[in-house]
Amino acid sequence: MPGVAPTENMLTPPLAPPAVSLSGIAEDQIEQRVERTAILSSPAGVLLVHEGDDVLGQYRVTKIESEAVEFVKLSDGGTLRLSFTDPKP
């Protein structure tokens, strides 16, 4: 349309969630507690992550349960939960 400048939203589509899937969860007994490691599959390869780790520069692992992993999006605080019942990307 003449005289109308495109806005930034028209030029930049929103980012899709990262293509990460939950492949497994390992548990280690350390003294009196269980420490879990999430095994993720991503375009960057296999990722072994713990609570507090960043994933692909977009998410931080906030919780690892026996059947699921929870993340917070670094840019806006949104949450993401992956479980073994989720479909693969």
Steps between C-alpha positions, in 0.01 A plus 500: 500500500650839407602721789488218758831376635515134607531444871768281656244227574417477131867446415601257775291190564484382863762245601384139517587293806831318468486156343592312817360170616545302820692179430568386856565583863791359698504488879804490728483447876738755655519463876137531613353662188418410141661711227332478159646566155264560209605355166368721220513463123542821300627622163830566681520131604448324830495730803554386861356768728442559870275740688631854444660424161419707189374318189580637153533852644120529525388301806617418852423166664299567815396149605576141406249238615507126438273537191530867392720809473388860555662807341461877520546710186784746560352778286156527662471260794257268322508133595538179304453143624622192314398152603535150357138513382557815286518444123847531345564820298 
